[in-house]
Amino acid sequence: MSDMANQDGAFDRALAALRKIPRAILVVLVAFALALGANTAIFTLGYSQSLGLYPHPDELVVLRSDVQGHNEGVSTEGFIHLREQTTVFQDLHASSEGAFRIVTQDGPEYVAASLVTTGFYRMMGDRFSLGYDFISEDGTPGRDRVVILAHSMWKRLGADPAIIGSTLVMDGEPYTVVGVLAPGLRDRGAPVTVPLVITPEHLNQHDQRMNVIGRLKPGVSIRQAQVDVNAVVARMTQSALNSNQGWRVFVEPIEAASLTRDGKLVLWLMLGVVGFVLLIACVSVANLLRLRSEAGYRLRLLPNPRFPLE
């Protein structure tokens, strides 16, 4: 009788433990999944929230060029035709990357540089701590020796409040400082910005590729912009001016295009981990419920010592 009572008590304790385990496991796993989900959301939306500092960020789009399935920047020729012939943009600007050798307080060094068409920062809605954005004359050959500093670069150069109009030597050439950007998102990018000069000579440089960003006119949807861009591209591909067959240009919201290829890979991996953790939680709970059910079934099959079988 004592053995039966002990066995009965063991099953009671096992059932009590099984009733507690699913809820604890579920809480822990769901909390872990929610934490991963929060990190994923932060990773995805962090840059978008920074873009939200700009006026009407929903109007900003990226024009992504695709040639026979390969993602490439937009050629100088393509950018000129898109800027002249599209009707859905308030403004359309191009940018590229470069590097300069400059002298800082720490000595000579090479720094990354952005090359942008004049008016780029005005279109984006960037704020300036000092000075102003490039004017149209800054985009002409011979008058393009001007530079805009990121706020972090301005601080590295001594944070001189009277720096506007002074000279900064880059690659041995004097550049006039015309602006200092406000602190924030631009501090993550290139420390210096110079004008991107587009001349007729660039039209023959089909290998030069640029990033193109535009601001849609109020009320224009991504679909409408895509139709307009498709029409321009179709005219170009049918003419002798464009030698790239199979060229397409996609209009994407800047939030969707802001992540790099590696960033998108990390995002998908994080989403996969979240899904995997949730799957483990579901399987664990299902197994524990099954064990509890089996334990209860076996308990019902055991003779109760208080009601012995005759």
ABEGO torsion letter per residue (X at the ends): XAAAAAAAAAAAAAAAAAAAAAAAAAAAAAAAAAAAAAAAAAAAAAAAAAAAABBGAAABBBBBBBBGGBBBBBBAAAAAAAAAABAABABBBBBBBBBBBBBBAAEBBBBBBBBBBBGAAAAAGBBBABEBBBBAAAABBGAABBBBBBAAAAAAAGGBAAABGBBBBBGGBBBBBABBBBBEAAAABBABBBBBBBBAAAAABAABBBBBBBBBBBGBBAAAAAAAAAAAAAAAAABAABABBGBBBBBBBAAAAABBAAAAAAAAAAAAAAAAAAAAAAAAAAAAAAAAAAAAAAAAABBBAABBBX
